Amino acid sequence: MNLFNDLKKGCKLALSKAITLIESTNTDNQVNARKLILKCKNEKFSSIRIGVTGIPGVGKSTFIDSFGKYLTSKEHKVAVLAIDPSSEKTRGSILGDKSRMEKLSADQNAFIRPTPSSGFLGGVANKTRETITLCEAAGYDIIIIETVGVGQSEISINNLVDFTLLLMISGAGDELQGIKRGIIEFADAIFVNKADGENKNKAINTSIQYKNTVDLLNINREKPIHVGYCSSINNEGIQSIWKIINNDIIKIKSNNTFNQNRQKQEIFWLHKRIKDDLGLRKYEELTKSKKIEELENELNTNNDTLDNIINKL
């Protein structure tokens, strides 16, 4: 498959074509897409997947622009999947996050793909998992996923990435209550963005409030939530955030939690897709017959792709 070979060479055009292929609703294209994903899954790639989320206006795209440039300066290849809210009529992206990542867009070691969420719950697009696999096959070792907004429906981001960064801003309302209501369930780090100019002291004070609240909630957590502040404009805190992420990844790789987490994510999406695509009755039938355990094993040993399994069922 020429597309696969070009993908492995790091060709951006091939990567764009491959993503378009997996997003296609054409039956023939879907068959070819499943074959391509299986080929990619059988390759060994080392990558870190980072989720960046936060309320609209928190400065996610500007942050990723600065953060991504810092990573490419350290010889990393960075792929950004910016999940836009979709137009209800056209299902197309309406924000155009790529236009807010001017520095990173011009970087030869970066790839940015705005994708409409198309109403898919969880703040992620329907084919985000497969797109991550394609980016890794093309040699991108850092995958950043920017999600739509933040809230209970966004928690599925935690089932896609190795580390979730929640960006906040000072004066955004009932922030501390927000943490208590569920953000604690998925964030690995909370950073107050836009800590610059006249807003800097306010941002620092807000981060201290978060830290005090999170310290109480961290008591029952195996892995504590990191809290701090940053400025995308002045690049303040950018290096610290990468250090936190890298240290966390090193730690979970050393005790095999990294691989276990990724396997759990695969199983989460298998169960979700069966329920969503085939219905609860079929899901219960597969669970009772122990068939679902066989499917989990197929998925985690890379013998098949999720789309293939669902298609066969």
Backbone as CSV, one residue per row, in Angstrom:
resi,resn,N_x,N_y,N_z,CA_x,CA_y,CA_z,C_x,C_y,C_z
1,MET,0.853,-1.192,0.000,0.000,0.000,0.000,0.894,1.248,0.000
2,ASN,0.875,1.991,-1.119,1.738,3.162,-1.259,1.466,4.217,-0.197
3,LEU,0.209,4.380,0.151,-0.156,5.386,1.150,0.524,5.075,2.484
4,PHE,0.559,3.804,2.841,1.203,3.392,4.092,2.703,3.675,4.048
5,ASN,3.341,3.354,2.924,4.785,3.599,2.788,5.105,5.088,2.867
6,ASP,4.296,5.898,2.196,4.499,7.357,2.231,4.260,7.906,3.640
7,LEU,3.296,7.305,4.318,2.984,7.703,5.691,4.189,7.451,6.598
8,LYS,4.789,6.283,6.451,5.945,5.919,7.283,7.155,6.817,7.016
9,LYS,7.190,7.399,5.826,8.289,8.320,5.487,8.057,9.712,6.075
10,GLY,6.884,9.917,6.683,6.584,11.205,7.308,6.009,12.234,6.362
11,CYS,5.475,11.776,5.219,4.905,12.695,4.226,3.593,13.296,4.757
12,LYS,3.548,14.616,4.877,2.355,15.291,5.414,1.148,15.135,4.490
13,LEU,1.402,15.144,3.181,0.307,14.977,2.223,-0.319,13.592,2.388
14,ALA,0.533,12.581,2.566,0.034,11.214,2.770,-0.770,11.123,4.061
15,LEU,-0.310,11.816,5.093,-1.030,11.813,6.373,-2.402,12.462,6.222
16,SER,-2.455,13.585,5.518,-3.743,14.264,5.282,-4.699,13.367,4.498
17,LYS,-4.156,12.685,3.466,-4.980,11.768,2.658,-5.486,10.600,3.501
18,ALA,-4.610,10.087,4.364,-4.977,8.946,5.213,-6.091,9.328,6.183
19,ILE,-6.007,10.528,6.748,-7.044,10.984,7.686,-8.370,11.180,6.952
20,THR,-8.303,11.750,5.748,-9.508,11.922,4.933,-10.131,10.563,4.621
21,LEU,-9.273,9.567,4.364,-9.744,8.209,4.061,-10.513,7.611,5.237
22,ILE,-9.959,7.727,6.446,-10.640,7.110,7.600,-11.903,7.865,8.003
23,GLU,-11.986,9.149,7.617,-13.182,9.937,7.938,-14.296,9.739,6.907
24,SER,-13.965,9.093,5.786,-14.928,8.906,4.701,-16.053,7.951,5.102
25,THR,-17.245,8.216,4.591,-18.386,7.329,4.846,-18.614,6.364,3.680
26,ASN,-17.782,6.472,2.632,-17.867,5.571,1.485,-17.457,4.151,1.905
27,THR,-18.238,3.150,1.495,-18.002,1.766,1.934,-16.627,1.253,1.521
28,ASP,-16.235,1.476,0.259,-14.919,1.020,-0.213,-13.796,1.707,0.559
29,ASN,-13.964,2.992,0.795,-12.952,3.738,1.553,-12.829,3.214,2.979
30,GLN,-13.964,2.836,3.555,-13.946,2.308,4.923,-13.182,0.987,5.004
31,VAL,-13.331,0.160,3.984,-12.588,-1.117,3.930,-11.091,-0.839,3.864
32,ASN,-10.692,0.074,2.973,-9.272,0.428,2.838,-8.732,1.099,4.102
33,ALA,-9.582,1.884,4.746,-9.179,2.560,5.985,-8.879,1.547,7.083
34,ARG,-9.723,0.517,7.192,-9.503,-0.515,8.218,-8.199,-1.272,7.969
35,LYS,-7.902,-1.533,6.695,-6.642,-2.216,6.347,-5.440,-1.349,6.720
36,LEU,-5.558,-0.058,6.437,-4.463,0.877,6.729,-4.213,0.977,8.233
37,ILE,-5.277,1.095,9.006,-5.137,1.212,10.463,-4.503,-0.051,11.049
38,LEU,-4.890,-1.225,10.528,-4.316,-2.483,11.025,-2.818,-2.543,10.742
39,LYS,-2.420,-2.088,9.542,-0.989,-2.035,9.210,-0.244,-1.129,10.189
40,CYS,-0.832,0.018,10.465,-0.202,0.988,11.377,-0.108,0.440,12.799
41,LYS,-1.160,-0.260,13.227,-1.176,-0.798,14.593,-0.100,-1.855,14.805
42,ASN,0.269,-2.549,13.741,1.271,-3.607,13.857,2.699,-3.077,13.872
43,GLU,2.849,-1.771,13.664,4.165,-1.138,13.786,4.372,-0.714,15.243
44,LYS,5.622,-0.565,15.638,5.933,-0.150,17.009,6.320,1.328,17.015
45,PHE,5.521,2.140,17.674,5.793,3.573,17.747,5.831,4.018,19.205
46,SER,6.725,4.935,19.493,6.813,5.488,20.848,6.289,6.915,20.812
47,SER,5.246,7.178,21.575,4.657,8.521,21.545,4.077,8.879,22.904
48,ILE,3.834,10.170,23.081,3.122,10.668,24.260,1.886,11.402,23.759
49,ARG,0.734,11.040,24.288,-0.530,11.664,23.893,-0.988,12.599,25.008
50,ILE,-1.175,13.866,24.644,-1.516,14.893,25.635,-2.862,15.526,25.280
51,GLY,-3.774,15.573,26.229,-5.051,16.250,26.027,-5.001,17.636,26.640
52,VAL,-5.451,18.633,25.883,-5.529,20.008,26.403,-6.988,20.439,26.323
53,THR,-7.573,20.745,27.466,-8.981,21.117,27.490,-9.195,22.340,28.379
54,GLY,-10.376,22.910,28.315,-10.687,24.123,29.073,-11.860,24.843,28.443
55,ILE,-12.454,25.746,29.182,-13.628,26.468,28.685,-13.259,27.328,27.476
56,PRO,-14.216,27.658,26.603,-13.928,28.559,25.483,-13.369,29.887,25.982
57,GLY,-12.334,30.389,25.313,-11.740,31.668,25.690,-10.585,31.556,26.660
58,VAL,-10.253,30.319,27.048,-9.168,30.122,28.008,-7.791,30.221,27.342
59,GLY,-7.781,30.183,26.009,-6.520,30.334,25.281,-5.829,29.024,24.955
60,LYS,-6.622,27.986,24.666,-6.049,26.664,24.382,-5.163,26.682,23.142
61,SER,-5.670,27.270,22.061,-4.916,27.270,20.800,-3.624,28.072,20.909
62,THR,-3.688,29.228,21.567,-2.489,30.056,21.754,-1.474,29.325,22.624
63,PHE,-1.973,28.640,23.647,-1.086,27.846,24.500,-0.396,26.753,23.686
64,ILE,-1.176,26.019,22.891,-0.618,24.918,22.098,0.404,25.440,21.097
65,ASP,0.157,26.633,20.551,1.108,27.254,19.626,2.472,27.427,20.305
66,SER,2.474,27.972,21.512,3.724,28.193,22.261,4.329,26.880,22.747
67,PHE,3.477,26.024,23.284,3.929,24.740,23.823,4.503,23.857,22.714
68,GLY,3.792,23.822,21.581,4.246,23.023,20.439,5.582,23.495,19.898
69,LYS,5.757,24.819,19.813,7.033,25.380,19.341,8.172,25.025,20.295
70,TYR,7.881,25.035,21.593,8.901,24.641,22.572,9.312,23.185,22.337
71,LEU,8.335,22.321,22.077,8.620,20.899,21.870,9.409,20.648,20.588
72,THR,9.053,21.352,19.507,9.810,21.162,18.258,11.233,21.692,18.395
73,SER,11.424,22.694,19.245,12.781,23.215,19.489,13.634,22.188,20.231
74,LYS,12.962,21.224,20.872,13.653,20.133,21.578,13.708,18.869,20.715
75,GLU,13.512,19.062,19.399,13.628,17.991,18.397,12.506,16.952,18.466
76,HIS,11.369,17.351,18.973,10.188,16.488,18.918,9.396,16.811,17.653
77,LYS,8.654,15.822,17.160,7.703,16.056,16.071,6.309,16.081,16.698
78,VAL,5.589,17.161,16.435,4.320,17.410,17.140,3.131,17.397,16.178
79,ALA,2.134,16.580,16.493,0.873,16.591,15.742,-0.220,17.137,16.652
80,VAL,-0.984,18.093,16.143,-2.074,18.695,16.918,-3.405,18.360,16.248
81,LEU,-4.280,17.728,16.995,-5.627,17.447,16.511,-6.568,18.390,17.246
82,ALA,-6.976,19.448,16.557,-7.826,20.475,17.168,-9.279,20.146,16.866
83,ILE,-9.996,19.696,17.877,-11.385,19.280,17.680,-12.307,20.482,17.830
84,ASP,-12.864,20.934,16.710,-13.737,22.112,16.692,-15.185,21.725,16.963
85,PRO,-15.958,22.639,17.585,-17.413,22.448,17.597,-17.901,22.426,16.154
86,SER,-18.923,21.649,15.875,-19.399,21.524,14.503,-20.618,22.387,14.243
87,SER,-20.719,22.834,13.007,-21.946,23.482,12.570,-23.036,22.417,12.511
88,GLU,-24.183,22.668,13.112,-25.259,21.680,13.126,-25.788,21.393,11.718
89,LYS,-25.672,22.391,10.825,-26.204,22.200,9.472,-25.219,21.472,8.566
90,THR,-23.933,21.904,8.599,-22.964,21.360,7.645,-22.048,20.314,8.239
91,ARG,-22.031,20.198,9.572,-21.117,19.301,10.281,-19.661,19.684,10.057
92,GLY,-19.410,20.902,9.616,-18.038,21.352,9.376,-17.498,22.135,10.546
93,SER,-16.149,22.264,10.601,-15.527,23.032,11.686,-15.919,24.496,11.569
94,ILE,-16.144,25.145,12.720,-16.544,26.554,12.671,-15.559,27.478,13.377
95,LEU,-14.592,26.915,14.101,-13.662,27.781,14.832,-12.370,28.066,14.082
96,GLY,-11.878,27.056,13.366,-10.637,27.248,12.627,-9.450,27.485,13.538
97,ASP,-9.246,26.584,14.519,-8.164,26.745,15.496,-6.789,26.868,14.849
98,LYS,-6.619,26.287,13.666,-5.313,26.312,13.000,-4.839,27.736,12.762
99,SER,-5.794,28.650,12.514,-5.435,30.048,12.244,-4.866,30.734,13.477
100,ARG,-5.108,30.145,14.664,-4.588,30.732,15.895,-3.273,30.085,16.330
101,MET,-2.739,29.219,15.479,-1.450,28.584,15.766,-0.463,28.954,14.663
102,GLU,-0.239,30.243,14.502,0.558,30.750,13.380,1.989,30.236,13.387
103,LYS,2.638,30.256,14.559,4.043,29.822,14.636,4.167,28.326,14.357
104,LEU,3.295,27.557,14.965,3.369,26.104,14.817,2.972,25.656,13.413
105,SER,2.028,26.375,12.801,1.585,26.041,11.438,2.727,26.099,10.437
106,ALA,3.685,26.992,10.692,4.808,27.175,9.765,5.993,26.263,10.089
107,ASP,5.863,25.457,11.123,6.971,24.603,11.573,6.962,23.284,10.801
108,GLN,8.089,22.941,10.187,8.146,21.718,9.378,8.021,20.443,10.224
109,ASN,8.270,20.561,11.531,8.159,19.400,12.418,6.822,19.343,13.150
110,ALA,5.848,20.076,12.622,4.507,20.074,13.232,3.448,19.805,12.172
111,PHE,2.373,19.167,12.597,1.226,18.889,11.732,-0.027,19.249,12.516
112,ILE,-0.887,20.086,11.925,-2.109,20.524,12.614,-3.321,20.123,11.784
113,ARG,-4.270,19.493,12.425,-5.471,19.047,11.721,-6.721,19.459,12.500
114,PRO,-7.405,20.525,12.061,-8.692,20.866,12.687,-9.740,19.851,12.229
115,THR,-10.518,19.329,13.163,-11.515,18.318,12.840,-12.836,18.659,13.506
116,PRO,-13.943,18.629,12.754,-15.236,18.902,13.386,-15.632,17.771,14.317
117,SER,-16.214,18.118,15.460,-16.640,17.078,16.403,-17.902,16.374,15.906
118,SER,-18.616,17.015,14.984,-19.826,16.444,14.378,-20.830,15.932,15.404
119,GLY,-20.921,16.668,16.518,-21.895,16.302,17.536,-21.507,15.104,18.365
120,PHE,-20.291,14.577,18.175,-19.859,13.386,18.917,-19.584,13.749,20.364
121,LEU,-20.242,13.079,21.297,-20.097,13.399,22.718,-18.702,13.074,23.228
122,GLY,-18.264,13.848,24.197,-16.969,13.597,24.809,-15.925,14.590,24.373
123,GLY,-16.310,15.598,23.595,-15.370,16.634,23.205,-14.345,16.179,22.190
124,VAL,-14.543,14.986,21.630,-13.596,14.470,20.648,-14.355,14.060,19.393
125,ALA,-13.657,13.993,18.279,-14.289,13.603,17.027,-14.388,12.078,16.946
126,ASN,-15.266,11.607,16.085,-15.549,10.176,15.985,-14.319,9.345,15.628
127,LYS,-13.425,9.888,14.817,-12.260,9.123,14.349,-10.955,9.593,14.984
128,THR,-11.031,10.234,16.142,-9.820,10.753,16.781,-8.821,9.643,17.087
129,ARG,-9.285,8.497,17.578,-8.382,7.396,17.930,-7.572,6.942,16.726
130,GLU,-8.273,6.753,15.603,-7.593,6.294,14.394,-6.632,7.355,13.863
131,THR,-7.022,8.628,13.984,-6.152,9.719,13.534,-4.860,9.751,14.348
132,ILE,-4.963,9.495,15.648,-3.772,9.417,16.499,-2.830,8.331,15.975
133,THR,-3.380,7.167,15.654,-2.574,6.051,15.140,-1.844,6.444,13.862
134,LEU,-2.534,7.147,12.968,-1.922,7.584,11.708,-0.789,8.576,11.957
135,CYS,-1.008,9.511,12.873,0.030,10.507,13.194,1.273,9.833,13.768
136,GLU,1.064,8.831,14.606,2.192,8.093,15.183,2.940,7.329,14.101
137,ALA,2.200,6.760,13.149,2.831,6.038,12.041,3.671,6.974,11.178
138,ALA,3.268,8.240,11.115,3.996,9.236,10.314,5.195,9.822,11.066
139,GLY,5.445,9.319,12.276,6.649,9.717,13.004,6.477,10.821,14.031
140,TYR,5.236,11.189,14.323,5.008,12.241,15.327,5.025,11.601,16.718
141,ASP,5.957,12.053,17.550,6.118,11.420,18.866,5.365,12.148,19.979
142,ILE,4.856,13.335,19.684,3.984,14.048,20.629,2.663,14.334,19.913
143,ILE,1.577,13.798,20.437,0.247,14.037,19.866,-0.536,14.885,20.867
144,ILE,-0.960,16.069,20.436,-1.735,16.960,21.309,-3.173,17.013,20.800
145,ILE,-4.115,16.740,21.685,-5.527,16.789,21.313,-6.184,17.946,22.047
146,GLU,-6.646,18.917,21.285,-7.361,20.065,21.862,-8.852,19.786,21.777
147,THR,-9.535,19.782,22.911,-10.943,19.395,22.905,-11.894,20.579,23.026
148,VAL,-13.147,20.304,22.693,-14.204,21.304,22.732,-14.634,21.551,24.169
149,GLY,-14.483,22.779,24.638,-15.013,23.154,25.950,-14.506,22.291,27.085
150,VAL,-15.284,22.212,28.141,-14.967,21.326,29.267,-16.246,21.050,30.041
151,GLY,-16.381,19.859,30.556,-17.580,19.493,31.305,-17.649,17.991,31.453
152,GLN,-18.764,17.499,31.953,-18.890,16.063,32.186,-18.727,15.265,30.891
153,SER,-19.240,15.787,29.765,-19.155,15.041,28.513,-17.736,14.984,27.966
154,GLU,-16.853,15.851,28.495,-15.477,15.902,28.013,-14.590,14.828,28.645
155,ILE,-15.126,14.087,29.607,-14.294,13.160,30.368,-13.751,12.029,29.492
156,SER,-14.354,11.765,28.340,-13.828,10.709,27.472,-12.457,11.058,26.910
157,ILE,-12.030,12.321,27.003,-10.665,12.686,26.602,-9.660,11.866,27.403
158,ASN,-10.021,11.549,28.636,-9.143,10.775,29.511,-8.913,9.362,28.989
159,ASN,-9.817,8.900,28.124,-9.687,7.568,27.537,-9.019,7.599,26.167
160,LEU,-8.354,8.717,25.870,-7.617,8.848,24.608,-6.148,9.188,24.821
161,VAL,-5.842,9.794,25.956,-4.505,10.373,26.137,-3.785,9.789,27.354
162,ASP,-2.487,10.098,27.427,-1.663,9.652,28.554,-1.616,10.701,29.660
163,PHE,-1.928,11.950,29.296,-1.857,13.054,30.260,-2.870,14.118,29.851
164,THR,-3.675,14.581,30.806,-4.679,15.609,30.519,-4.349,16.902,31.254
165,LEU,-4.214,17.973,30.479,-3.941,19.303,31.030,-5.206,20.147,30.932
166,LEU,-5.673,20.628,32.068,-6.838,21.511,32.109,-6.356,22.946,32.255
167,LEU,-6.686,23.788,31.273,-6.334,25.209,31.336,-7.506,25.998,31.898
168,MET,-7.205,26.925,32.791,-8.223,27.786,33.382,-7.770,29.240,33.268
169,ILE,-8.677,30.168,33.518,-8.317,31.584,33.610,-8.927,32.144,34.887
170,SER,-8.342,33.201,35.388,-8.891,33.810,36.601,-10.185,34.540,36.255
171,GLY,-11.109,34.576,37.210,-12.364,35.302,37.016,-13.330,34.646,36.073
172,ALA,-13.276,33.305,35.983,-14.167,32.604,35.048,-15.398,32.026,35.737
173,GLY,-15.745,32.573,36.888,-16.948,32.095,37.569,-16.620,31.200,38.749
174,ASP,-17.495,30.238,38.973,-17.383,29.371,40.152,-16.348,28.281,39.904
175,GLU,-15.062,28.693,39.856,-14.008,27.782,39.420,-13.785,26.617,40.378
176,LEU,-13.724,26.910,41.664,-13.415,25.860,42.631,-14.522,24.816,42.689
177,GLN,-15.775,25.272,42.569,-16.883,24.323,42.529,-16.759,23.435,41.299
178,GLY,-16.250,24.014,40.206,-16.048,23.252,38.970,-15.132,22.072,39.191
179,ILE,-14.079,22.305,39.965,-13.153,21.214,40.272,-13.875,20.119,41.050
180,LYS,-14.652,20.530,42.043,-15.332,19.554,42.899,-16.371,18.748,42.130
181,ARG,-16.922,19.327,41.050,-18.026,18.673,40.350,-17.581,17.640,39.331
182,GLY,-16.321,17.354,39.198,-15.971,16.281,38.264,-14.667,16.429,37.527
183,ILE,-14.132,17.647,37.429,-12.865,17.845,36.732,-11.766,17.019,37.388
184,ILE,-11.883,16.871,38.702,-10.914,16.100,39.475,-10.772,14.686,38.927
185,GLU,-11.820,14.186,38.264,-11.822,12.808,37.788,-10.837,12.561,36.655
186,PHE,-10.485,13.600,35.912,-9.649,13.316,34.751,-8.413,14.189,34.590
187,ALA,-8.303,15.316,35.276,-7.161,16.215,35.058,-5.909,15.706,35.758
188,ASP,-4.789,15.720,35.035,-3.486,15.409,35.639,-2.794,16.689,36.085
189,ALA,-3.146,17.800,35.442,-2.578,19.100,35.821,-3.597,20.194,35.535
190,ILE,-3.627,21.209,36.387,-4.480,22.383,36.194,-3.579,23.609,36.201
191,PHE,-3.568,24.342,35.093,-2.750,25.556,35.006,-3.625,26.744,34.648
192,VAL,-3.420,27.848,35.367,-4.142,29.090,35.083,-3.374,29.819,33.993
193,ASN,-4.006,29.965,32.833,-3.366,30.590,31.665,-3.549,32.117,31.708
194,LYS,-2.903,32.792,30.798,-2.976,34.256,30.655,-2.435,34.978,31.896
195,ALA,-1.381,34.392,32.495,-0.737,35.019,33.663,0.292,36.032,33.180
196,ASP,-0.202,37.125,32.615,0.697,38.153,32.084,0.057,39.535,32.238
197,GLY,0.881,40.577,32.140,0.391,41.955,32.252,-0.309,42.204,33.578
198,GLU,-1.385,42.972,33.511,-2.136,43.322,34.721,-2.839,42.112,35.344
199,ASN,-2.979,41.068,34.562,-3.705,39.882,35.040,-2.814,38.891,35.791
200,LYS,-1.496,39.132,35.795,-0.569,38.138,36.342,-0.824,37.827,37.817
201,ASN,-0.913,38.860,38.650,-1.113,38.629,40.086,-2.424,37.900,40.372
202,LYS,-3.453,38.273,39.603,-4.754,37.627,39.772,-4.664,36.141,39.408
203,ALA,-3.916,35.852,38.334,-3.744,34.463,37.892,-2.972,33.655,38.929
204,ILE,-1.942,34.274,39.500,-1.145,33.600,40.536,-2.017,33.280,41.749
205,ASN,-2.818,34.264,42.175,-3.706,34.057,43.327,-4.738,32.962,43.055
206,THR,-5.251,32.946,41.814,-6.225,31.911,41.441,-5.581,30.528,41.497
207,SER,-4.333,30.438,41.021,-3.639,29.143,41.042,-3.393,28.675,42.480
208,ILE,-3.156,29.610,43.384,-2.972,29.265,44.809,-4.276,28.708,45.385
209,GLN,-5.405,29.330,44.986,-6.712,28.829,45.428,-6.936,27.401,44.942
210,TYR,-6.623,27.174,43.665,-6.753,25.827,43.099,-5.882,24.834,43.856
211,LYS,-4.643,25.264,44.125,-3.686,24.385,44.811,-4.221,23.981,46.180
212,ASN,-4.759,24.932,46.919,-5.297,24.636,48.251,-6.465,23.658,48.184
213,THR,-7.330,23.862,47.179,-8.484,22.973,47.012,-8.041,21.583,46.580
214,VAL,-7.146,21.551,45.597,-6.676,20.277,45.056,-5.892,19.474,46.093
215,ASP,-5.152,20.151,46.953,-4.393,19.453,48.001,-5.313,18.609,48.885
216,LEU,-6.504,19.128,49.156,-7.478,18.380,49.959,-8.008,17.170,49.191
217,LEU,-8.218,17.375,47.892,-8.758,16.302,47.056,-7.698,15.264,46.692
218,ASN,-6.427,15.652,46.739,-5.325,14.754,46.367,-5.089,13.638,47.380
219,ILE,-5.649,13.800,48.570,-5.385,12.842,49.655,-5.687,11.406,49.229
220,ASN,-6.783,11.222,48.490,-7.200,9.868,48.106,-6.759,9.471,46.693
221,ARG,-5.880,10.260,46.099,-5.415,9.953,44.736,-4.020,9.341,44.760
222,GLU,-3.833,8.318,43.896,-2.498,7.720,43.777,-1.531,8.717,43.166
223,LYS,-2.007,9.417,42.124,-1.159,10.383,41.422,-1.714,11.786,41.654
224,PRO,-0.971,12.659,42.334,-1.491,14.004,42.633,-1.669,14.868,41.392
225,ILE,-2.614,15.798,41.466,-2.824,16.759,40.381,-1.829,17.904,40.559
226,HIS,-1.149,18.252,39.471,-0.201,19.372,39.500,-0.963,20.669,39.246
227,VAL,-0.606,21.727,39.944,-1.278,23.022,39.780,-0.234,24.119,39.595
228,GLY,-0.513,25.062,38.678,0.407,26.178,38.474,-0.222,27.245,37.604
229,TYR,0.593,28.153,37.083,0.104,29.204,36.190,1.077,29.341,35.023
230,CYS,0.588,29.899,33.925,1.436,30.030,32.738,1.001,31.225,31.894
231,SER,1.888,31.648,31.019,1.591,32.699,30.046,2.036,32.222,28.675
232,SER,1.083,32.023,27.783,1.410,31.591,26.421,2.140,32.691,25.662
233,ILE,1.826,33.950,25.983,2.445,35.095,25.293,3.912,35.235,25.684
234,ASN,4.195,35.116,26.988,5.570,35.282,27.480,6.327,33.966,27.622
235,ASN,5.670,32.863,27.242,6.264,31.521,27.370,6.609,31.160,28.818
236,GLU,5.967,31.791,29.771,6.234,31.488,31.175,5.453,30.241,31.592
237,GLY,6.130,29.303,32.211,5.483,28.079,32.674,5.439,26.974,31.639
238,ILE,5.759,27.293,30.391,5.702,26.303,29.306,6.680,25.153,29.562
239,GLN,7.913,25.520,29.885,8.942,24.512,30.149,8.572,23.660,31.374
240,SER,8.012,24.307,32.393,7.609,23.589,33.619,6.530,22.554,33.324
241,ILE,5.590,22.927,32.458,4.504,22.002,32.105,5.067,20.766,31.415
242,TRP,6.003,20.977,30.487,6.608,19.832,29.799,7.377,18.944,30.778
243,LYS,8.068,19.567,31.718,8.821,18.800,32.720,7.884,17.925,33.554
244,ILE,6.737,18.502,33.940,5.736,17.753,34.714,5.220,16.564,33.909
245,ILE,4.856,16.824,32.644,4.328,15.760,31.780,5.370,14.663,31.593
246,ASN,6.583,15.058,31.232,7.644,14.092,30.958,7.955,13.240,32.186
247,ASN,8.026,13.877,33.347,8.311,13.138,34.588,7.200,12.145,34.922
248,ASP,5.947,12.574,34.688,4.810,11.674,34.936,4.862,10.456,34.013
249,ILE,5.181,10.706,32.734,5.241,9.613,31.756,6.370,8.646,32.105
250,ILE,7.528,9.183,32.472,8.660,8.331,32.871,8.254,7.439,34.048
251,LYS,7.545,8.035,34.996,7.128,7.301,36.199,6.157,6.169,35.864
252,ILE,5.137,6.464,35.055,4.144,5.419,34.761,4.682,4.370,33.786
253,LYS,5.699,4.728,33.000,6.338,3.724,32.143,7.187,2.765,32.973
254,SER,7.800,3.287,34.028,8.694,2.469,34.857,7.945,1.377,35.622
255,ASN,6.664,1.608,35.924,5.902,0.582,36.655,4.841,-0.095,35.781
256,ASN,4.979,0.080,34.458,4.112,-0.551,33.450,2.676,-0.026,33.443
257,THR,2.402,1.026,34.205,1.057,1.618,34.216,0.717,2.225,32.859
258,PHE,1.734,2.738,32.157,1.551,3.373,30.847,0.852,2.414,29.880
259,ASN,1.419,1.211,29.711,0.835,0.228,28.790,-0.520,-0.266,29.279
260,GLN,-0.636,-0.454,30.582,-1.913,-0.894,31.151,-3.016,0.129,30.886
261,ASN,-2.691,1.409,31.029,-3.672,2.473,30.773,-4.130,2.470,29.324
262,ARG,-3.177,2.292,28.406,-3.546,2.282,26.984,-4.425,1.080,26.648
263,GLN,-4.147,-0.063,27.274,-4.987,-1.239,27.049,-6.391,-1.020,27.606
264,LYS,-6.480,-0.387,28.762,-7.786,-0.059,29.351,-8.568,0.886,28.441
265,GLN,-7.857,1.824,27.801,-8.506,2.757,26.880,-9.084,2.021,25.678
266,GLU,-8.311,1.070,25.132,-8.795,0.273,23.997,-10.083,-0.455,24.386
267,ILE,-10.082,-1.047,25.570,-11.253,-1.798,26.041,-12.445,-0.867,26.269
268,PHE,-12.180,0.333,26.816,-13.249,1.321,27.017,-13.952,1.620,25.697
269,TRP,-13.164,1.879,24.632,-13.758,2.242,23.345,-14.447,1.055,22.683
270,LEU,-13.939,-0.159,22.909,-14.611,-1.356,22.402,-16.011,-1.465,23.009
271,HIS,-16.101,-1.364,24.319,-17.396,-1.464,25.002,-18.330,-0.330,24.570
272,LYS,-17.778,0.881,24.453,-18.589,2.049,24.069,-19.137,1.889,22.654
273,ARG,-18.253,1.446,21.737,-18.692,1.303,20.336,-19.752,0.212,20.195
274,ILE,-19.608,-0.892,20.915,-20.610,-1.958,20.830,-21.964,-1.439,21.319
275,LYS,-21.950,-0.734,22.448,-23.205,-0.176,22.992,-23.814,0.846,22.040
276,ASP,-22.973,1.758,21.518,-23.469,2.850,20.675,-23.916,2.362,19.299
277,ASP,-23.121,1.460,18.694,-23.382,1.042,17.313,-24.335,-0.150,17.216
278,LEU,-24.267,-1.053,18.197,-25.032,-2.297,18.091,-26.160,-2.416,19.114
279,GLY,-26.143,-1.550,20.122,-27.225,-1.538,21.109,-26.920,-2.339,22.368
280,LEU,-27.646,-2.028,23.422,-27.416,-2.657,24.729,-27.733,-4.151,24.722
281,ARG,-28.743,-4.558,23.942,-29.114,-5.980,23.905,-27.959,-6.823,23.370
282,LYS,-27.340,-6.358,22.282,-26.194,-7.068,21.702,-25.020,-7.061,22.678
283,TYR,-24.826,-5.936,23.361,-23.725,-5.815,24.326,-23.894,-6.831,25.462
284,GLU,-25.118,-6.940,25.988,-25.385,-7.886,27.081,-25.203,-9.327,26.616
285,GLU,-25.602,-9.589,25.378,-25.450,-10.930,24.799,-23.966,-11.320,24.708
286,LEU,-23.139,-10.386,24.240,-21.697,-10.642,24.111,-21.033,-10.799,25.476
287,THR,-21.518,-10.043,26.448,-20.955,-10.111,27.804,-21.268,-11.453,28.455
288,LYS,-22.519,-11.907,28.322,-22.937,-13.177,28.929,-22.210,-14.365,28.309
289,SER,-21.969,-14.319,27.007,-21.331,-15.441,26.301,-19.807,-15.435,26.417
290,LYS,-19.273,-14.437,27.104,-17.810,-14.283,27.268,-17.109,-13.915,25.957
291,LYS,-17.900,-13.699,24.891,-17.325,-13.343,23.592,-16.566,-12.022,23.685
292,ILE,-17.039,-11.138,24.531,-16.430,-9.813,24.644,-14.989,-9.908,25.145
293,GLU,-14.700,-10.936,25.944,-13.329,-11.133,26.432,-12.397,-11.509,25.281
294,GLU,-12.898,-12.316,24.336,-12.115,-12.686,23.148,-11.828,-11.444,22.301
295,LEU,-12.834,-10.584,22.168,-12.677,-9.362,21.380,-11.661,-8.426,22.027
296,GLU,-11.696,-8.336,23.346,-10.726,-7.508,24.076,-9.307,-7.994,23.803
297,ASN,-9.130,-9.311,23.805,-7.806,-9.896,23.573,-7.323,-9.620,22.155
298,GLU,-8.235,-9.752,21.174,-7.894,-9.461,19.772,-7.409,-8.025,19.620
299,LEU,-8.096,-7.133,20.292,-7.783,-5.708,20.194,-6.433,-5.395,20.831
300,ASN,-6.204,-5.922,22.006,-4.987,-5.590,22.751,-3.739,-6.320,22.268
301,THR,-3.927,-7.367,21.452,-2.760,-8.036,20.858,-2.512,-7.537,19.433
302,ASN,-3.253,-6.475,19.055,-3.116,-5.850,17.732,-3.440,-6.798,16.579
303,ASN,-4.247,-7.837,16.848,-4.651,-8.750,15.784,-5.794,-8.188,14.952
304,ASP,-6.434,-7.158,15.456,-7.543,-6.556,14.713,-7.751,-5.119,15.172
305,THR,-8.506,-4.371,14.367,-8.818,-2.987,14.730,-10.239,-2.921,15.276
306,LEU,-10.538,-1.865,15.978,-11.872,-1.697,16.558,-12.938,-1.645,15.469
307,ASP,-12.673,-0.895,14.400,-13.645,-0.789,13.305,-13.910,-2.148,12.663
308,ASN,-12.850,-2.959,12.500,-13.002,-4.299,11.930,-13.887,-5.168,12.810
309,ILE,-13.632,-5.113,14.110,-14.404,-5.924,15.058,-15.881,-5.538,15.016
310,ILE,-16.153,-4.241,15.042,-17.543,-3.758,15.003,-18.198,-4.157,13.685
311,ASN,-17.452,-4.042,12.588,-17.975,-4.384,11.265,-18.340,-5.869,11.182
312,LYS,-17.490,-6.731,11.745,-17.758,-8.176,11.742,-18.991,-8.511,12.574
313,LEU,-19.121,-7.836,13.711,-20.272,-8.087,14.586,-21.581,-7.675,13.914
